[in-house]
């Protein structure tokens, strides 16, 4: 709809989900850390470092190891968030959010 007072179309922007993720070095897909994701992320056994993980990419099935500090914040569409990954060109990195405070433990 064109707003006659401004002379341009009015649009409603949907909020874009922000999710932690890791990019596959082989195919460029960002595998998101979401409850719905089918990405295979496991702790790296025998590493001695509890912050080391392995990822099996949803797109190309490549396996890589990474440290939890390698995770970045990505802005993706709601559809990409729901499926658990975003292809090259479907995401952007949120460099301005460099520090994410740790979650407070849940009280039960």
C-alpha positions as CSV (number, residue, x, y, z in Angstrom):
1,X,0.0,0.0,0.0
2,X,1.4,3.4,-0.9
3,X,1.2,6.1,1.7
4,X,0.3,9.3,-0.1
5,X,1.8,11.5,2.5
6,X,5.2,10.0,2.0
7,X,5.0,8.7,-1.5
8,X,6.4,5.3,-0.8
9,X,5.1,1.9,0.0
10,X,4.5,1.0,3.6
11,X,5.8,-2.4,4.6
12,X,5.6,-4.4,7.8
13,X,8.9,-6.1,8.7
14,X,8.8,-9.4,10.4
15,X,11.2,-9.8,13.2
16,X,14.2,-11.9,12.2
17,X,15.3,-14.6,14.6
18,X,18.9,-14.5,16.0
19,X,20.5,-17.8,16.7
20,X,23.8,-19.2,17.7
21,X,25.4,-21.3,15.0
22,X,28.5,-22.6,13.3
23,X,29.3,-22.4,9.6
24,X,30.3,-25.5,7.7
25,X,33.7,-24.8,6.2
26,X,33.0,-27.1,3.3
27,X,29.6,-25.9,2.0
28,X,29.0,-22.6,3.7
29,X,25.7,-23.6,5.4
30,X,25.2,-22.2,8.9
31,X,24.0,-24.9,11.2
32,X,21.9,-23.3,13.9
33,X,21.7,-24.3,17.6
34,X,17.9,-24.7,18.0
35,X,15.6,-27.2,19.5
36,X,14.1,-28.0,16.1
37,X,17.5,-28.4,14.3
38,X,18.4,-31.8,13.1
39,X,22.1,-30.8,13.1
40,X,24.3,-33.4,14.8
41,X,26.3,-31.7,17.5
42,X,28.1,-33.8,20.1
43,X,30.8,-33.2,22.7
44,X,34.2,-34.2,21.4
45,X,35.2,-37.3,23.2
46,X,38.8,-37.7,24.5
47,X,39.6,-34.1,23.9
48,X,39.9,-33.3,27.6
49,X,38.2,-29.9,26.9
50,X,34.5,-29.9,27.8
51,X,34.0,-26.9,25.5
52,X,35.0,-28.9,22.3
53,X,32.3,-30.2,20.0
54,X,31.8,-32.0,16.7
55,X,29.3,-31.0,14.1
56,X,27.9,-33.1,11.3
57,X,26.6,-30.7,8.6
58,X,23.0,-31.0,7.5
59,X,23.9,-30.0,4.0
60,X,27.0,-31.9,3.0
61,X,27.4,-34.4,5.9
62,X,31.0,-33.2,6.6
63,X,32.2,-33.5,10.1
64,X,34.2,-30.8,11.9
65,X,35.3,-30.0,15.4
66,X,34.9,-26.6,17.0
67,X,35.3,-24.8,20.3
68,X,32.2,-23.2,21.9
69,X,33.8,-19.8,21.4
70,X,33.7,-20.4,17.6
71,X,29.9,-20.1,17.7
72,X,28.6,-16.8,16.3
73,X,25.2,-15.1,16.3
74,X,23.4,-15.2,13.0
75,X,20.3,-13.4,11.8
76,X,18.1,-15.7,9.7
77,X,14.6,-15.9,8.4
78,X,11.9,-17.6,10.5
79,X,11.8,-20.4,7.9
80,X,15.5,-21.0,8.2
81,X,15.4,-20.9,12.0
82,X,12.6,-23.5,12.0
83,X,14.5,-25.9,9.7
84,X,17.7,-25.4,11.7
85,X,20.1,-24.2,9.0
86,X,20.6,-21.4,6.5
87,X,22.2,-21.6,3.1
88,X,24.9,-19.2,1.9
89,X,23.3,-15.8,1.3
90,X,20.4,-16.5,3.6
91,X,22.1,-15.3,6.8
92,X,24.1,-12.4,8.3
93,X,26.5,-12.4,11.2
94,X,25.7,-10.1,14.2
95,X,29.2,-8.8,15.0
96,X,27.7,-6.0,17.2
97,X,26.6,-8.6,19.7
98,X,30.1,-9.8,20.7
99,X,29.3,-10.7,24.2
100,X,26.4,-12.9,25.2
101,X,26.0,-13.1,29.0
102,X,25.7,-16.7,30.3
103,X,22.3,-18.0,31.1
104,X,21.3,-18.0,34.7
105,X,20.8,-21.5,36.1
106,X,17.1,-22.5,36.3
107,X,15.7,-23.1,39.7
108,X,13.7,-26.2,40.1
